[in-house]
Amino acid sequence: MRYIGTVQAVVTAFESDREPTTSELDAIDREMPVITADIELLDAQIITLDRIPTEVDERRIRRARRRVLAARRELANRSADTATAGGAA
């Protein structure tokens, strides 16, 4: 007879392994402006799903797209700056 307890210990992760690490939390904080901009874009698009978009809806979607692009550009620039700051020039 085999005991499931020994097999389960291998499959189930320890409680401390389930929490995000400090570096993962820092990465989420750095990406939060992009995440927020993506959510705003999705909200603007969801509003127009069940109706014909008005001019105001189209402007809202355009502004949200520009915010997403700007947030992604800022994140990419920050990532590039930190990558080149530590390297030899």
Secondary structure per residue as TSV (DSSP state, phi and psi in degrees):
chain	resnum	aa	ss	phi	psi
A	1	M	-	360.0	131.7
A	2	R	-	-101.9	142.2
A	3	Y	-	-94.3	134.0
A	4	I	H	-72.6	-26.3
A	5	G	H	-55.7	-40.6
A	6	T	H	-70.4	-35.9
A	7	V	H	-73.1	-37.9
A	8	Q	H	-66.0	-33.3
A	9	A	H	-62.4	-33.1
A	10	V	H	-74.0	-38.0
A	11	V	H	-77.2	-41.0
A	12	T	S	-83.2	128.8
A	13	A	-	-77.5	157.4
A	14	F	-	-69.6	155.2
A	15	E	G	-59.4	-37.7
A	16	S	G	-68.9	-22.7
A	17	D	G	-78.2	-12.7
A	18	R	S	-86.3	-19.3
A	19	E	S	-83.9	145.6
A	20	P	-	-69.3	148.3
A	21	T	-	-79.0	170.6
A	22	T	H	-62.8	-40.0
A	23	S	H	-67.1	-35.3
A	24	E	H	-67.5	-39.9
A	25	L	H	-65.5	-37.7
A	26	D	H	-64.7	-39.6
A	27	A	H	-64.4	-39.0
A	28	I	H	-64.6	-41.9
A	29	D	H	-62.1	-39.9
A	30	R	H	-66.8	-34.1
A	31	E	H	-89.6	-2.1
A	32	M	H	-59.5	-39.2
A	33	P	H	-60.8	-36.4
A	34	V	H	-68.6	-42.1
A	35	I	H	-63.0	-44.3
A	36	T	H	-63.6	-42.4
A	37	A	H	-65.0	-39.0
A	38	D	H	-63.2	-39.5
A	39	I	H	-65.0	-42.0
A	40	E	H	-62.8	-39.3
A	41	L	H	-64.8	-44.3
A	42	L	H	-62.4	-40.2
A	43	D	H	-60.9	-43.4
A	44	A	H	-65.2	-37.1
A	45	Q	H	-73.4	-37.0
A	46	I	H	-64.9	-36.6
A	47	I	H	-57.9	-34.4
A	48	T	T	-92.5	5.4
A	49	L	T	-66.1	-39.0
A	50	D	T	-103.7	14.1
A	51	R	S	-152.2	168.0
A	52	I	-	-76.7	127.8
A	53	P	-	-63.9	134.1
A	54	T	-	-85.8	177.3
A	55	E	H	-63.2	-37.7
A	56	V	H	-65.0	-41.1
A	57	D	H	-62.0	-43.3
A	58	E	H	-63.7	-39.6
A	59	R	H	-65.6	-40.2
A	60	R	H	-62.0	-42.1
A	61	I	H	-67.1	-42.8
A	62	R	H	-60.9	-45.4
A	63	R	H	-62.1	-40.7
A	64	A	H	-65.5	-39.5
A	65	R	H	-63.0	-42.0
A	66	R	H	-64.0	-37.9
A	67	R	H	-64.7	-39.7
A	68	V	H	-62.8	-47.7
A	69	L	H	-62.6	-41.5
A	70	A	H	-65.0	-42.1
A	71	A	H	-65.8	-40.8
A	72	R	H	-66.4	-38.2
A	73	R	H	-63.6	-45.4
A	74	E	H	-61.4	-41.7
A	75	L	H	-64.5	-42.9
A	76	A	H	-65.0	-40.2
A	77	N	H	-66.5	-40.5
A	78	R	H	-65.1	-39.5
A	79	S	H	-65.9	-39.7
A	80	A	H	-68.6	-38.2
A	81	D	H	-64.3	-42.3
A	82	T	H	-71.9	-30.0
A	83	A	H	-72.1	-37.8
A	84	T	H	-83.9	-21.9
A	85	A	H	-66.9	-33.7
A	86	G	S	-89.2	-13.0
A	87	G	S	-91.7	166.4
A	88	A	-	-80.9	140.3
A	89	A	-	-99.2	360.0
